[in-house]
């Protein structure tokens, strides 16, 4: 990790369904910030109808771009010269798409991205560690489409 003078965690995701899931994730984010002794902010914003339509048609690409552009702009406005995202640590995210969008944001907004890689084993160990500390860990990305996919998989055996 690069040497930094100031670090700020920021939670912004208007794409989490249902609202109770958004609350669980925001609280979990604040709990982790406290554990790491990092200042954290939660930016409450609910998706507008137009966003829901775009999210269904472009899902991951739209969501990554929306959230990461917000993070990059927020970092720049506060005088940071670098930002990163926990999405880079998740083996369930489309890493090629994610890195492509981060690269485009880096060029467009002239802000550096701190890239990192986490092995699947490291990720799973960290998730167990967080759960053991009583911190909520989600089991789907958060969007409505992902929630529906999870539920279909969960009940698939009943439909055969």
LOTORKE-125046 format. One line per 3 residues: number of its first residue (from 1); their letters; for each residue x, y, z of N, C-alpha, C. Coordinates in nm, 4 decimals. Each point is the difference from the previous one (the first is absolute). Layout:
N
NUM> a> X Y Z X Y Z X Y Z  ... .
// end
This chain:
160
1> xxx> 0.0850 -0.1185 0.0000 -0.0850 0.1185 0.0000 0.0891 0.1243 0.0000  -0.0385 0.1017 -0.0751 0.0822 0.1207 -0.0038 -0.0025 0.0739 0.1334  0.1052 0.0778 0.0251 0.0058 0.0832 0.1202 -0.0989 0.1148 -0.0166 .
4> xxx> -0.0900 0.0173 0.0956 -0.0998 0.1067 -0.0098 -0.0033 0.0795 0.1287  -0.0308 0.1279 -0.0145 -0.0135 0.0864 0.1172 -0.1415 -0.0056 0.0560  -0.0972 -0.0043 -0.0888 -0.1401 0.0024 0.0397 -0.0763 -0.1044 -0.0797 .
7> xxx> -0.0904 -0.0694 0.0682 -0.0832 -0.0984 -0.0671 -0.1444 0.0221 0.0434  -0.0904 -0.0090 -0.0963 -0.1424 0.0154 0.0262 -0.0734 -0.1116 -0.0709  -0.0835 -0.0734 0.0726 -0.0852 -0.1011 -0.0606 -0.1327 0.0640 -0.0344 .
10> xxx> -0.0524 -0.0334 -0.1171 -0.1257 0.0587 -0.0440 -0.0907 -0.1098 -0.0536  -0.1223 -0.0077 0.0507 -0.0980 -0.0995 -0.0421 -0.1056 0.0680 -0.0840  -0.0044 -0.0361 -0.1289 -0.1000 0.0539 -0.0914 -0.0445 -0.1123 -0.0915 .
13> xxx> -0.1260 -0.0402 0.0092 -0.0548 -0.0991 -0.0914 -0.1515 0.0096 0.0007  -0.0549 0.0763 -0.0941 -0.1457 0.0126 -0.0066 -0.0651 -0.1196 -0.0677  0.0757 -0.1073 -0.0198 -0.0487 -0.1142 -0.0761 -0.0251 -0.1231 0.0865 .
16> xxx> -0.0113 0.0153 0.1298 -0.0182 -0.1158 0.0876 -0.1476 -0.0184 0.0326  -0.0466 -0.1205 -0.0177 -0.1385 -0.0368 0.0283 -0.0010 -0.1199 0.0934  -0.0936 -0.0139 0.0873 -0.0993 0.0975 0.0436 0.0645 0.1025 0.0950 .
19> xxx> -0.0756 0.1004 0.0426 0.0567 0.1023 0.0889 0.0639 -0.0562 0.1275  -0.0526 -0.1076 0.0543 0.0596 -0.0586 0.1215 0.1421 -0.0489 -0.0284  0.0241 -0.0472 -0.1229 0.1349 -0.0439 -0.0396 0.0940 0.1201 -0.0056 .
22> xxx> -0.0489 0.1127 -0.0517 0.0807 0.1226 -0.0060 0.0410 0.0410 0.1423  -0.0944 -0.0043 0.0923 0.0286 0.0376 0.1394 0.1041 -0.0941 0.0600  -0.0148 -0.1314 -0.0219 0.0984 -0.0957 0.0519 0.1400 0.0285 -0.0533 .
25> xxx> 0.0092 0.0283 -0.1281 0.1309 0.0249 -0.0608 0.0611 0.1326 0.0457  -0.0818 0.1017 0.0111 0.0510 0.1292 0.0472 0.0529 -0.0130 0.1429  -0.0732 -0.0694 0.0851 0.0440 -0.0192 0.1384 0.1271 -0.0835 0.0057 .
28> xxx> 0.0075 -0.1032 -0.0813 0.1197 -0.0835 -0.0068 0.1203 0.0828 -0.0431  -0.0196 0.0857 -0.0996 0.1064 0.0897 -0.0461 0.0509 0.0868 0.1150  -0.0923 0.0600 0.0748 0.0404 0.0851 0.1124 0.0714 -0.0804 0.1083 .
31> xxx> -0.0435 -0.1243 0.0231 0.0671 -0.0870 0.0978 0.1440 -0.0287 -0.0411  0.0209 -0.0281 -0.1278 0.1350 -0.0277 -0.0490 0.0865 0.1258 0.0090  -0.0550 0.1148 -0.0349 0.0747 0.1257 0.0129 0.0465 0.0195 0.1436 .
34> xxx> -0.0889 -0.0268 0.0945 0.0349 0.0138 0.1413 0.1117 -0.0973 0.0381  -0.0100 -0.1243 -0.0454 0.1049 -0.0985 0.0285 0.1355 0.0424 -0.0554  -0.0018 0.0639 -0.1166 0.1239 0.0420 -0.0653 0.0448 0.1400 0.0418 .
37> xxx> -0.0767 0.0648 0.0863 0.0272 0.1377 0.0418 0.0100 0.0942 -0.1201  -0.0954 -0.0163 -0.0912 -0.0075 0.0824 -0.1203 -0.1307 0.0778 0.0047  0.0059 0.1268 -0.0359 -0.1236 0.0779 -0.0087 -0.0861 -0.0578 -0.1107 .
40> xxx> -0.1300 -0.0062 0.0250 -0.0910 -0.0552 -0.1001 -0.1233 0.0860 -0.0155  -0.0498 0.0063 -0.1226 -0.1236 0.0736 -0.0267 -0.0936 -0.0887 -0.0805  -0.1288 0.0152 0.0255 -0.1027 -0.0708 -0.0755 -0.0782 0.1051 -0.0767 .
43> xxx> -0.0116 -0.0203 -0.1312 -0.0731 0.0931 -0.0851 -0.1331 -0.0653 -0.0361  -0.1082 0.0413 0.0684 -0.1294 -0.0635 -0.0264 -0.0621 0.0540 -0.1283  -0.0245 -0.0897 -0.0925 -0.0681 0.0379 -0.1232 -0.0742 -0.1218 -0.0510 .
46> xxx> -0.1270 0.0172 -0.0279 -0.0804 -0.1085 -0.0552 -0.0044 0.0140 -0.1512  -0.0095 -0.1111 -0.0716 -0.0029 0.0078 -0.1463 -0.1289 0.0627 -0.0507  0.0153 0.0771 -0.1051 -0.1161 0.0585 -0.0658 -0.0497 -0.0998 -0.1045 .
49> xxx> -0.1229 0.0170 -0.0448 -0.0602 -0.0930 -0.0962 0.0891 -0.0180 -0.1237  0.0567 0.1105 -0.0503 0.0853 -0.0075 -0.1190 0.1225 -0.0873 0.0272  0.0540 0.0077 0.1223 0.1157 -0.0809 0.0351 -0.0351 -0.1480 -0.0014 .
52> xxx> -0.1164 -0.0351 0.0528 -0.0415 -0.1399 0.0015 -0.0026 -0.0565 -0.1428  -0.0525 0.0776 -0.0949 -0.0073 -0.0471 -0.1384 0.1392 -0.0210 -0.0583  0.0914 0.0937 0.0246 0.1377 -0.0142 -0.0484 0.0710 -0.1152 0.0692 .
55> xxx> -0.0258 -0.0162 0.1286 0.0648 -0.1082 0.0737 -0.0398 -0.1360 -0.0544  -0.1252 -0.0154 -0.0390 -0.0425 -0.1288 -0.0545 0.0584 -0.0237 -0.1383  0.0142 0.1049 -0.0797 0.0498 -0.0200 -0.1357 0.1518 -0.0151 -0.0053 .
58> xxx> 0.0726 0.0664 0.0892 0.1458 -0.0037 -0.0053 0.0626 -0.0522 0.1279  -0.0789 -0.0368 0.0943 0.0373 -0.0509 0.1316 0.1381 0.0363 0.0511  0.0943 -0.0909 -0.0067 0.1299 0.0199 0.0656 0.0745 0.1220 -0.0533 .
61> xxx> 0.0046 0.0166 -0.1315 0.0738 0.1125 -0.0583 -0.0567 0.1329 0.0504  -0.1314 0.0123 -0.0003 -0.0623 0.1239 0.0449 0.0262 0.0233 0.1487  -0.0155 -0.1044 0.0782 0.0183 0.0115 0.1447 0.1444 0.0380 0.0348 .
64> xxx> 0.0973 -0.0691 -0.0609 0.1407 0.0328 0.0250 0.0274 0.1461 -0.0349  -0.0440 0.0401 -0.1195 0.0273 0.1363 -0.0450 -0.0645 0.1028 0.0930  -0.1245 -0.0221 0.0367 -0.0717 0.0918 0.0894 0.0731 0.0163 0.1329 .
67> xxx> 0.0311 -0.1112 0.0642 0.0595 0.0034 0.1336 0.1447 0.0476 -0.0009  0.0766 -0.0459 -0.0972 0.1421 0.0345 -0.0021 0.0243 0.1433 -0.0471  -0.0842 0.0499 -0.0889 0.0099 0.1412 -0.0384 -0.0310 0.0883 0.1199 .
70> xxx> -0.1012 -0.0369 0.0774 -0.0328 0.0742 0.1227 0.1183 -0.0025 0.0969  0.0608 -0.1169 0.0181 0.1147 -0.0124 0.0917 0.1173 0.0846 -0.0477  0.0289 -0.0054 -0.1300 0.1120 0.0773 -0.0548 -0.0246 0.1495 0.0145 .
73> xxx> -0.1204 0.0455 -0.0344 -0.0332 0.1422 0.0144 0.0068 0.0442 0.1454  -0.0515 -0.0823 0.0885 0.0034 0.0319 0.1430 0.1446 0.0116 0.0490  0.0842 -0.0925 -0.0427 0.1412 0.0035 0.0401 0.0680 0.1260 -0.0533 .
76> xxx> -0.0227 0.0320 -0.1263 0.0603 0.1204 -0.0598 -0.0452 0.1270 0.0713  -0.1285 0.0103 0.0266 -0.0540 0.1194 0.0662 0.0608 0.0206 0.1384  0.0416 -0.1070 0.0627 0.0593 0.0077 0.1338 0.1520 0.0122 -0.0042 .
79> xxx> 0.0566 0.0046 -0.1189 0.1435 0.0194 -0.0136 0.0826 -0.1281 0.0012  -0.0654 -0.1154 -0.0085 0.0737 -0.1261 -0.0072 0.0525 -0.0186 -0.1422  0.1160 -0.0630 -0.0141 0.0532 -0.0253 -0.1336 -0.0138 -0.1463 -0.0408 .
82> xxx> -0.0646 -0.0805 0.0857 -0.0146 -0.1423 -0.0263 -0.1262 -0.0513 0.0681  -0.0614 -0.1023 -0.0622 -0.1124 -0.0672 0.0636 0.0051 -0.1470 -0.0386  -0.0784 -0.0824 0.0682 -0.0099 -0.1418 -0.0307 -0.1400 -0.0477 0.0327 .
85> xxx> -0.0233 -0.1279 -0.0186 -0.1309 -0.0569 0.0275 0.0141 -0.1424 0.0515  -0.0871 -0.0365 0.0925 -0.0003 -0.1365 0.0511 -0.0498 -0.0988 -0.1058  -0.0619 0.0504 -0.1067 -0.0435 -0.0891 -0.1078 0.1178 -0.0784 -0.0578 .
88> xxx> 0.1203 0.0583 0.0058 0.1191 -0.0689 -0.0507 0.0320 -0.1263 0.0795  -0.0511 -0.0093 0.1217 0.0314 -0.1162 0.0842 -0.0959 -0.1166 -0.0198  -0.1078 0.0213 -0.0718 -0.1050 -0.1023 -0.0091 0.0168 -0.0925 -0.1200 .
91> xxx> 0.0088 -0.1301 0.0256 0.0092 -0.0950 -0.1111 -0.1318 -0.0143 -0.0771  -0.1085 0.0544 0.0526 -0.1284 -0.0108 -0.0689 -0.0245 0.1160 -0.0962  0.0846 0.1018 0.0039 -0.0148 0.1136 -0.0907 0.0716 -0.0284 -0.1317 .
94> xxx> -0.0459 0.0637 -0.1066 0.0622 -0.0126 -0.1316 0.1240 0.0903 -0.0005  0.1153 -0.0577 0.0333 0.1219 0.0780 0.0179 0.0476 0.0678 -0.1285  -0.0142 -0.0641 -0.1151 0.0419 0.0631 -0.1259 -0.0844 0.1242 -0.0279 .
97> xxx> -0.1319 -0.0130 0.0128 -0.0892 0.1140 -0.0202 0.0296 0.1093 0.1021  0.0150 -0.0378 0.1257 0.0278 0.0948 0.1074 0.1288 0.0787 -0.0269  0.1075 -0.0701 -0.0329 0.1286 0.0655 -0.0251 -0.0056 0.0890 -0.1238 .
100> xxx> -0.0772 -0.0402 -0.1010 -0.0167 0.0844 -0.1180 -0.0697 0.1307 0.0338  -0.1030 -0.0088 0.0809 -0.0730 0.1208 0.0414 0.0879 0.0872 0.0892  0.0744 -0.0614 0.0913 0.0912 0.0775 0.0849 0.1048 0.0718 -0.0842 .
103> xxx> 0.0533 -0.0663 -0.1000 0.0998 0.0607 -0.0878 -0.0583 0.1201 -0.0748  -0.1236 -0.0135 -0.0491 -0.0659 0.1105 -0.0705 -0.0234 0.1178 0.0938  -0.0403 -0.0271 0.1227 -0.0229 0.1065 0.0989 0.1319 0.0682 0.0343 .
106> xxx> 0.1045 -0.0790 0.0144 0.1340 0.0523 0.0292 0.0414 0.1020 -0.1071  -0.0196 -0.0353 -0.1262 0.0357 0.0888 -0.1114 -0.0914 0.1218 -0.0062  -0.1288 -0.0245 0.0096 -0.0997 0.1068 -0.0147 0.0098 0.1040 0.1118 .
109> xxx> 0.0211 -0.0458 0.1234 -0.0019 0.0923 0.1146 0.1392 0.0337 0.0540  0.1032 -0.0549 -0.0623 0.1389 0.0274 0.0422 0.0208 -0.0256 0.1488  -0.0380 -0.1190 0.0426 0.0233 -0.0424 0.1380 0.0515 -0.1437 -0.0044 .
112> xxx> 0.0962 -0.0293 0.0847 0.0616 -0.1314 0.0009 -0.0867 -0.1003 0.0763  -0.0018 -0.1235 -0.0499 -0.0695 -0.1094 0.0668 0.1055 -0.0901 0.0635  -0.0225 -0.0372 0.1253 0.0866 -0.0979 0.0650 -0.0585 -0.1372 -0.0293 .
115> xxx> 0.0699 -0.0754 -0.0856 -0.0436 -0.1341 -0.0373 0.0634 -0.1022 0.0942  -0.0734 -0.1034 0.0329 0.0533 -0.1084 0.0819 -0.0721 -0.1288 -0.0373  0.0593 -0.1107 0.0363 -0.0605 -0.1302 -0.0274 -0.0078 -0.0793 0.1291 .
118> xxx> -0.1060 -0.0768 0.0123 -0.0223 -0.0857 0.1159 -0.0319 -0.1390 -0.0529  0.0674 -0.1010 0.0522 -0.0309 -0.1358 -0.0440 -0.1356 -0.0423 0.0562  -0.0585 -0.0996 -0.0624 -0.1291 -0.0517 0.0473 0.0119 -0.0474 0.1453 .
121> xxx> 0.1103 -0.0668 0.0312 0.0217 -0.0490 0.1369 0.0102 0.1153 0.0996  0.0742 0.1047 -0.0357 0.0111 0.1175 0.0881 -0.1378 0.0639 0.0213  -0.0764 0.0098 -0.1076 -0.1335 0.0581 0.0075 -0.0888 -0.0803 0.0940 .
124> xxx> -0.0024 -0.1321 -0.0171 -0.0842 -0.0850 0.0835 0.0433 0.0052 0.1471  0.1301 0.0023 0.0248 0.0499 0.0113 0.1378 -0.0441 0.1313 0.0635  0.0080 0.1093 -0.0756 -0.0395 0.1311 0.0524 -0.1502 0.0035 0.0282 .
127> xxx> -0.0799 -0.0619 -0.0865 -0.1450 -0.0035 0.0220 -0.0335 -0.0766 0.1283  0.0685 -0.1128 0.0211 -0.0217 -0.0770 0.1244 0.0407 0.0825 0.1219  0.1116 0.0692 -0.0109 0.0488 0.0832 0.1103 -0.1017 0.1096 0.0338 .
130> xxx> -0.0535 0.0653 -0.1021 -0.1004 0.1045 0.0228 -0.1259 -0.0570 0.0645  -0.0464 -0.1134 -0.0503 -0.1187 -0.0640 0.0587 0.0249 -0.0372 0.1455  0.1198 -0.0506 0.0303 0.0337 -0.0360 0.1380 -0.0009 0.1216 0.0923 .
133> xxx> 0.0252 0.1198 -0.0566 -0.0028 0.1235 0.0787 -0.1411 0.0580 0.0078  -0.0969 -0.0705 -0.0608 -0.1384 0.0469 0.0046 -0.0317 0.1060 -0.1036  0.0838 0.0145 -0.1020 -0.0235 0.0996 -0.1047 -0.0766 -0.0662 -0.1139 .
136> xxx> -0.1061 0.0651 -0.0437 -0.0837 -0.0514 -0.1080 0.0799 -0.0087 -0.1296  -0.0094 -0.1124 -0.0665 0.0631 -0.0211 -0.1307 -0.1102 -0.0432 -0.0965  -0.0153 0.0750 -0.1085 -0.1078 -0.0278 -0.0958 0.0289 -0.1248 -0.0808 .
139> xxx> -0.1073 -0.0567 -0.0572 0.0146 -0.1206 -0.0816 -0.0500 0.0198 -0.1436  -0.0130 0.1232 -0.0439 -0.0270 0.0337 -0.1400 0.0421 0.1443 -0.0211  0.0161 0.0416 -0.1264 0.0582 0.1322 -0.0260 -0.0868 0.1136 0.0533 .
142> xxx> -0.1300 -0.0185 -0.0018 -0.0865 0.1035 0.0560 -0.1094 0.0462 -0.0934  0.0211 -0.0141 -0.1303 -0.1028 0.0490 -0.0919 -0.1180 -0.0969 -0.0048  -0.1106 0.0505 -0.0480 -0.1216 -0.0799 -0.0045 0.0177 -0.1219 -0.0899 .
145> xxx> 0.0675 0.0179 -0.1136 0.0245 -0.1123 -0.0898 0.0802 -0.1097 0.0669  0.1021 0.0384 0.0758 0.0828 -0.0966 0.0726 -0.0818 -0.0699 0.1086  -0.0849 0.0751 0.0674 -0.0864 -0.0586 0.1028 -0.0923 -0.1052 -0.0620 .
148> xxx> -0.0586 0.0333 -0.1147 -0.0872 -0.0962 -0.0678 0.0772 -0.1254 -0.0406  0.1204 0.0176 -0.0541 0.0825 -0.1154 -0.0386 0.0299 -0.0880 0.1206  0.0339 0.0620 0.1125 0.0304 -0.0762 0.1213 -0.1207 -0.0806 0.0443 .
151> xxx> -0.1175 0.0636 -0.0023 -0.1210 -0.0689 0.0431 -0.0376 -0.1134 -0.0949  0.0184 0.0200 -0.1304 -0.0280 -0.1065 -0.0963 0.0904 -0.1192 0.0283  0.1300 0.0254 0.0222 0.0932 -0.1088 0.0301 -0.0391 -0.0707 0.1291 .
154> xxx> -0.0436 0.0768 0.0977 -0.0368 -0.0566 0.1296 -0.1186 -0.0953 -0.0110  -0.0969 0.0367 -0.0841 -0.1221 -0.0795 -0.0101 -0.0059 -0.0862 -0.1252  0.1079 -0.0004 -0.0792 0.0021 -0.0728 -0.1259 -0.0374 -0.1473 0.0159 .
157> xxx> 0.0506 -0.0634 0.1049 -0.0274 -0.1425 0.0186 -0.1477 -0.0276 0.0227  -0.0745 0.0960 0.0516 -0.1427 -0.0197 0.0226 -0.0789 0.0032 -0.1297  0.0569 0.0633 -0.1035 -0.0723 0.0190 -0.1254 0.0248 -0.1112 -0.1007 .
160> x> 0.0775 -0.0977 0.0342 0.0314 -0.1083 -0.0976 -0.1050 -0.1082 0.0031 .
// end
